[in-house]
Amino acid sequence: MFEAEAVLQGLELALLGMGTVFAFLTVLVLGTSTMSWIVQRFDVEDARPTVTRPGRPGEEDAEVVAAITAAVRIHRSRR
């Protein structure tokens, strides 16, 4: 009879542990969802990045293009 009691006590302890983990994870998900909702509600800034460089859109700086081209050539020559 002692073995059956030990098995039942082990099952009880396992269920208690799993219940504790489930409760903690539920609280964690609810807290994260609440914080996300609060941030989205009060965030009024536009999430799109703004262009701070003067010039026409799509216009590339010649030095930047030259640097990228040189880097690509060096990378390809090392293969």
N, C-alpha and C positions, 0 to 999 in steps of 0.2 A: 504494500500500500504506500510505502514511503516513496517509491519511484514514480507512482502516478501523481502524487502531490508535488513532487519536484518538477515533473513535466508541466503540470498545470501552472505552477508558479513561474516557470520559464516562459510559457505562452503569455501569461498575464504581463510579465515584465516586457516581453517583446511588443505586445500590443500597446502598452503604455509608452514605450519609446517611439514607436511608429506614430502614435497619436500626437505626441509632443512635436515630432519633426513636421508632421502635416500641419499642425496649428501654427508653428513658427513660419513655415513656408507660405501659408495662407496670409498671415499678417504681413509678411514681406511683400507679397504680390499686391495686396491692397494698399500698402504704404507707397510702393513705387507707382502704382496707378494713380493714386491721389496726388502725389507730387507732380507727375506728368500732366495731369489735368490742370493743376494750379499754374504750372509754368506756361502751358499753352493758353490759358485764359488771360493771364496778365502780360504775355509777351506781345507787344504791339509793333516791334521792329520788323522790318521786312527782312526775311532770311536770305534774300538774294544778294550776292556780293556786288559791290559798286565798283565801277571802273574809275580809277583815280589818275590814270595816265592820260595826258593830253594827246589828241590825235584822233584820226578817224578809226572807227571799229574795223578790225581786221588788218590794219596797217602794222607791219612788223618792223622792228628796229633792226637795221642791217647788222649791227654788231652782235645782237642776240642770235640771229639766224646764222651768222658765221661761226659763232661759238658752238652752237648746237651741231652744225654740219661737221666741224672739226672733231667734236666729241664722238659723233657717230662713226666717223672714219677711223678714229683711233680704236674704238671698241671693236669694229668689224675687222681691223687688221690684226688684232690680238687673238682672234679665234683660230 
